[in-house]
Amino acid sequence: MNIQQLEYIQALDKFRHFGRAADFCQVTQPTLSTMIQKLEDELGVKIFDRSHQPIIPTAVGRRILDQAAIILLQVAQVKEVIREEQEALTGSLRLGVLPTIAPYLLPLVLPLLRKHLPDLKITITELKTSECVASLLSGQIDVALIASASEDELLVDRQLFFEEFLGYVPRRSELFEETSIRSAEVGRYQLWLLDEGHCFRDQLVKFCHLKNAPNQRFSYSRGSLETFMHFVEQGNGVTFVPELAAKTLSAEQSELVRPFALPRPARCITLVHHRDYVRHAVVDRLSEVICQAVPKEMLRLRPGQDLV
């Protein structure tokens, strides 16, 4: 058994096709097939059911593939130890970011990254929280910015800053006449909320006790905060925005923003990485740059805020 064979079976599991797996591994199809057959002969089991189209792992093959993923991740970490020593703050970094964080935080952070980490190539992917966690565990990304604790013993969380949830209300509404929003009242209005699986929505639903509200209509699939804001600006319903988003609004748009009454809901933005990720200097510097980019008052939970 060797690392190359484990890479081959992982590729075949990903593509479920010998030809595409071989292309991915940059070898001929006979070479890939022969190496996988040798591994199966050595182990005395069939890793893949070739009678099924597309090819699928056998029951024992699934367990072997899961273990292979762990081994390959550890091999990658060994290489990262060497890279950390040789490159320090250079090389590449794969960053996952929530869609409710990326549009508002990254424009503040990217200029600082170019200044403080000029030799680091960063690949950014927008992912939901569950996708960030899964990608960190599988080694598809290196670090992630999420808005909750990762709740996995294999991951390490670093709290960066705290961000309030704010209401966005139409001019011709009772809420516009108020200076703040009471969480118990928002269920009376048509609300535009993100799909289930977005922690931004889930945290608001929990805080405002919206799950059983009789007048709720979650009627827009795959919407974005920007789309919902346009609806509100036209006088249709109510939505919510994160604090950093509110700081990007025009003076006219800012008139539609209303804070919650006490306690004001807030989320903790967290930088997460696998506990075996070894490029600590990069993580440290990235954390510092992000904290430098946001307003100083957001670096701690403020009086009257309630973490959701």
VENFEN-V920698 format. One record per backbone hydrogen bond with DSSP energy under -1.0 kcal/mol. NH is the residue of the N-H (numbers start at 0). CO is the residue of the C=O. Records with the same first field share a line. If there is no record, write none. Layout:
BEGIN
NH->CO + CO
END
This chain:
BEGIN
5->1
6->2
7->3
8->4
9->5
10->6
11->7
12->8
13->9
14->10
15->11
20->16
21->17
22->18
23->19
24->20
26->21
31->27
32->28
33->29
34->30
35->31
36->32
37->33
38->34
39->35
40->36
41->37
42->38
43->39
44->39
48->55
55->48
57->46
61->57
62->58
63->59
64->60
65->61
66->62
67->63
68->64
69->65
70->66
71->67
72->68
73->69
74->70
75->71
76->72
77->73
78->74
79->75
80->76
81->77
82->78
83->79
84->80
85->81
86->82
87->83
92->120
94->122
95->142
96->124
97->144
100->97
101->97
103->100
104->100
105->101
107->104
108->104
109->105
112->108
113->109
114->110
115->111
116->112
119->116
120->90
122->92
124->94
126->96
131->127
132->128
133->129
134->130
135->131
136->132
137->133
139->134
140->134
141->93
142->93
143->271
144->95
145->269
154->151
155->272
157->270
159->268
160->268
161->297
162->266
164->264
165->240
166->257
167->238
168->255
172->170
177->174
180->258
184->181
187->184
188->185
191->237
197->194
201->197
202->198
203->199
204->200
205->201
206->202
207->203
209->204
212->209
215->212
218->216
227->223
228->224
229->225
230->226
231->227
232->228
233->229
234->231
235->230
237->189
238->167
240->165
242->163
245->241
246->242
247->244
248->245
253->249
255->252
256->253
257->166
260->180
263->303
265->305
266->162
268->160
269->145
270->157
271->143
272->155
274->153
276->273
279->277
282->278
283->279
284->280
285->281
286->282
287->283
288->284
289->285
290->286
291->287
292->288
293->289
297->294
298->295
304->301
305->263
307->265
END
